[in-house]
Structure formats: C-alpha cells, structure tokens
Amino acid sequence: MSAQTGGENLVGKEYIITREYDATRELVWQACTEAKQLAQWWGPRGFSAPVCEWDAQPGNTIYVVMRAPNGMDFPMGGKFHEVVAPEKLVTTTGALDEKGNLMFEFHHTLTLVGQPDGKTTLTMRSRLLNVFSPEAFKYVGGFEAGMTQSLERLGELVSSTTDREIVITREFAAPRELVWEAMTNPKHVVNWWGPRGFSTTIETMDFRVGGIWKHVMRGPDGVNYPNHSVFKEIVTPECIVFSQGGRREGGPGVSFVSTWSFEKLAADKTRVTIRMVFPSASERDLVVKEFGAIEGGKQTLERLGEYLVKM
C-alpha cells in the first residue's frame, strides 16, 4: 500500500530525462554498468559513492551508499531486471531506512542510442512504483533534481577521456576497402597484428556485432598474451568498436574500449585512427609503462602498412 502526505500521491508519476553525450554508446554503457565508473558519477553534485555493489546481470541485487558533503550516508537497494548491452538497462531502486527496508521504489528504463557522429543519446524513464512511509516523500521530491545532476556528472565523465585514452594515427597508400579487409579477415590479421617480433594465433574471430575475437600474442621472449574481445559496433568500411581484455600470461588483466576508424583520403590513400579508452587514468598509465602500449600500437600499424604492400 502506498503512503500519502498532504493528500498528495505521487505513485505512478513518470520522470523522463534525455541527454546527449559526446561519447560512443559503448563508452556510455560501460560507465552505466561498471561499478568502478558508476561510483564516479552516481548521485547529486558533491556526493560520493564509497560503496557500490553494481554487477549488471539480470536478477542481481543492487546496493549503493551515497555519501553527502556533510558525511551523511544514504543507502540504496534494488535489482537488475533486464540487461541488453549496449542498448537497454532496466532496474528497480529505492532508498533504504536504518533497518534496510525500502522507503520507496522506482522502476527505471535506461536506453542508449548511438549517433552517426559518434555521440550517444541517453533516455532515462523513471516511474515511482510505491512509497512506504510518509517521511519518504521528502526524498522522492528531490528525485528529479538528483537524477538530473547525476546524468550531468555522467556526461562529464564520458566526455573527459584525455587522461585515460591512447590515440594512434597512421596513413596508408592503399584503398580503404583493402585496409578494411586486412583488419577484418583473420587470415590477414595474423600476418601483421602486434608489435615487431610478436606472432599471433587466432582461436576465433566472429566478425559481427556481438561476435567474439579470441587470440594469443606471443612475444619474442616466448611469453604469451591472451586476449578476448567482443565486437560492439561495425560500420563497413568506416568504423569498428570492440571491448578488449588482455593480460600477460599469469599476470593481471586490463580492459578497454578500442575504436578503429578508417578515413578515405583519396582513392588509394587511407587514414587509420586507433582510440583506446581505459576505465581510469591509472589503468591507461599501467599499460603504457608495463606493456609499452603506445610504441606497440605504432609498430602494429607499421606492420600493417608493410603487409598492405604485399596484399
């Protein structure tokens, strides 16, 4: 049974907030579904999220503690109902009292639509399902302002990637269609993928949206580097977006979103730009220091150029 105060009953009211972000849909999706990133923007301005249990899988529970600037904590509980990467996230959430009981409950449907220019439109539809105590209305009344500020913080996070990205560009004296073929056909990829001295074995490369790409790079010293990627967006022959995870065998792993853009400069000239965005600046710095990611990326594109001549 819902509670009322002052004769007002907000149960059933729906709030719709739409924002456009200067970031790809995959980057926005990661920021909405990875606990480490969500903690950086969840809550009104000035709030932090010292506890963020947010494992985006259907049926999983949600537990987030928002901390106000004055140090007061506001715990929130909920549940994941539908997770369709990278398009749709359906949850229910609500504030918890000191005994861990819901004071109110919202049903949220978050949708992401990617735009041709690389931007993303986010729509959040939140409907108040129930309010379980008159005192809870003071929190419900501030919901729209709080969510608006949260989504503004999300935009600032996904748009500010300079300190956590690597960008490498190279021009090739080859038609764009040929460069695209070299990148998307596994029989070609094995001939140039990786820094100089590396070899690559491809276990599977299912080149379609949602397809898996598993390969192992072997360094000159014989050390293996297993990699696992999922293709997220494919625009033939212009752009490929995939989430990539890799590690040195027996060592810790790293994950990032890689976007390969293929720009036609002339009939026989193509510019390739690789943009890798990491969850944090520290993780970006780790792969630069420990794995030589920038130099490795440059050498990989050099090898691609040499292979294109042979093709």
N, C-alpha and C positions, 0 to 999 in steps of 0.2 A: 504494500500500500504506500502511495506517495504521500509526502507531508506537504502542508501548505503553511504559508505565513502571510498575514495581512490579506487573506483572501486571494493571494496570487498563486497560481500554479504554473510553473514553467515546464513541467513534464511534457515531453513531446516536441518542445521547441527545437528547431534545427538551425545550426550556425554553419554558414558556408564561407570559407576563406580561400581565395585564389592568389597565387603568387607566381611570378616568372623569374627563374634563376638563370644566371649566365654560367651554366654548367651543364654537362651532359646528363642524361637521365640516369645512367649507371652511377655516376658520382653522387647524385642526389639520393638515389636508392640506398647506396652504401651508408650515407650519412643518416638515413632514416632507420636502418636495420642493424647497424653495428653498434654495440653498446659503447665502445670507446669514443666513437664520433657523436652518438646521440647525447652523451653526457656533456658535450661541449656546447650544446645549444638548447637543451630542453629546459623550459621554464622561462619566466619573465626576465627582463634585464636585471642584472645584479644577482641573480640566483645561480647556484651551482648544483651539481648532482653527484654528491660523493658516493652514493650507492646507486648502481644502475644495472639491474638484472634484466636484460633485454635480449633474449635469444629468439629471434624472429622465426618461429616454426609453429604451424597450426597446433593448437592445444596447449602450448607452453604458457606458463604464468608470467606476469609482469610485476616487477617490484622496483620502484624508483623512489629515492628520497631526495626531494628538492630542499635546498638549504637557502634561506633568505639572507639578505645582507646583515641582518641583526643576529644571525646564528640560529634562528628558529628552524626546525626541521618540519617538512610537510611530506609524509609518506604517501605513496600512491600505489594501488594494486590494480591488476587487470588480467587480461587474457588475449592471446592471439587467436583469431578465428580463421582468417584467410590470408595467405601469403603467395602472391603471384609476381615473382621477380621479372623485370624491374618495373612493374606496372601498378600493382594494387596491394594495399595493406589494410586489413580490416581488424580492428581491435575493440575491446571494451575496457575502459579505465575509470577510476574514481578515487577520490581522496579517502584515506583510512583514518579512523579515530585511534585513540590510545590503546584500544583493545584489538586493533587490526581489522575492525569491521568497516565495510563501505559506508560512507556518509551519503554518497550519491554515485550515479553511474552514467557514463556517456558511451554511446556507440559511435565509433569513428571509422570513416572510409576515406583513406588517402589514395589518390590516384596521381600518376605521373605520366605526362605526355611529352615525348621528345619532339623538338622542332628541327626543321632542316638546317637552321643556322647553328645548331649545337646547343641551344638553350633548352630549358625544360619548364613546362607549366605544371605546377602542383595545385591540386584542389583538395581541401580538407572539408569533409562534410561531417559534422558532429551533432548528434541528436541526443538530448537528455532523456534517458530511459526512466530514471527514478531518483527520488530524493527521499532519504530515510530518516531525516530529522529536521525540524525547523531551523536549527542552528546552521545546517549545511548550506542554506540559501546564501549566506554571506560569501561562501566560496564560489558557488555557482554564478553569482552575479558578476564575479571578476573573470569568469572563464574566457569570454571572447577577447578581452584585452590581453590576458595572459597568453593565450594561444597565438594571437597576432604577433606579440613580441617574440615568442618562441620561433615562429616561422621567419621573422625578420633575422633573428640570430642564425638560423639555418642558412639563409641566403648569404649572410656574411661569411659563414664557414666555407661553403662550397665554392664561393666566388673568389676566395682568397687562398689560392693554392701555390703561390710563387715559392714559398719556403718548403713545400713538400712535393715538388714536381721536378722532373727531369725532361728537358726538351732537346731533341737532336734532329737536325735537318740536313739533308743532302740532295743534290740534284744529279740526275742520271740522263745520259744521252741515249734514251730509249723511250719508245711509246708507252703511254700509261697502261694500256692493256697488257703489254709484255711484263711490266713491273708487277702488275696485279697478279698475273699468272705465276710469277716467281714466288710471290708471297703466299698464295692460296693453294698451290698444288704441292702436296708433301714430297713428291718425287724431285721437285726443285728445291724445296726448303732445306732438305738435308745437306745440300751442297754448299750452303753459304751461312746457315744460321749459327750465331755465336762468334765470340772474338777469335782472333787468329790463334791457331794451334788447337782449337776445340773441334770436336766432332759431335754430331747429333744423331741419336736414334729415335725415331718417331714410333711410338706404340699405337697411337690412334690420332687422327686429325679429321674430325667430323665437321667440315666447314659449313655450318648453318647456325642460325640463331638458336642458342641452347646447346649446341654441339660441344663435345669435349675434345680438347687437344692435350695429349699426354706425350711428353718427350723427355729424354735424358741427355744432358750435355756432359761430355767427358773432357776434362781439361788436359793439358799437356803432361801434367804430373800424375794422370790416371785417376784423379778424383772425380766422382760422379755428382751431377747436379740435377736431381729430378725436378720436373716442372709439371704443373697441372693448371690448365686454363679452360675457361668457358667463354665461348663467343656470345656477346651480348647484342651487338648491332652490326649489321653488314649492309652497306650501300654500295653496290657494284657500279663502277670500279673506283669509288671515291674514298670510302672510309671503312675501317674495321675497328670495333671496340671489343676488347676482351678483358676479363678479370684474370689475373695471373698470380699463381703462387709458386714459389720456388725456394730451394734451400741447398746448401752443401750437404752431401750425404752424412748423416749423423749429427748435423748441426741444426740450429734454429731456422725457422722458415720466415719468409717475408711475403707480403701480398700487396698488390697494387692494381690499378686500372690502367691499361695501355690502349692508347688510341693511335692508330696509324692512318694518316691522311695522304692521299695520292692526288697531287695537283698537276693538271695538264698545262704545261707552259708553252708547248708547241707540239707539232705532230710527232716529233721524235725527241722530246725533252720533258722530263717529269721530275717534280719535286716531291720527296717523301719526308714527312714530318712525324716523328715519334714523340708522343707526350705520355709520360708515365706519372701518375698521381698516386702518392702514398697516403696512408691514413694519418700520418703525423710527420713533422719535420725530422724528428729523431730517427724514424724508420727510413726516411729518404737518405739521411746522412749515413746511416749504417751501411746501406748497400753501396753507397759511393766509396766509403772508406774500406769496407771489408771485401767487397766484390769488384771494385773498380767499374761500377755500372756505367759511368759516363764514357770512359775510354772504351769499355767493352761494346757499348752501343755504337760508337763511331766506327770501330773495327768491323762490327757486324755489317753496317751499311757499306763499308769499303768492300767487303767480300761480296755483298750483293751486286755492287757495281761491276766487279770483275766477272761474276757469273753471268750477268746480263749480256756481256760481250760474247760469251760462249753460246748463249741461247740464240 
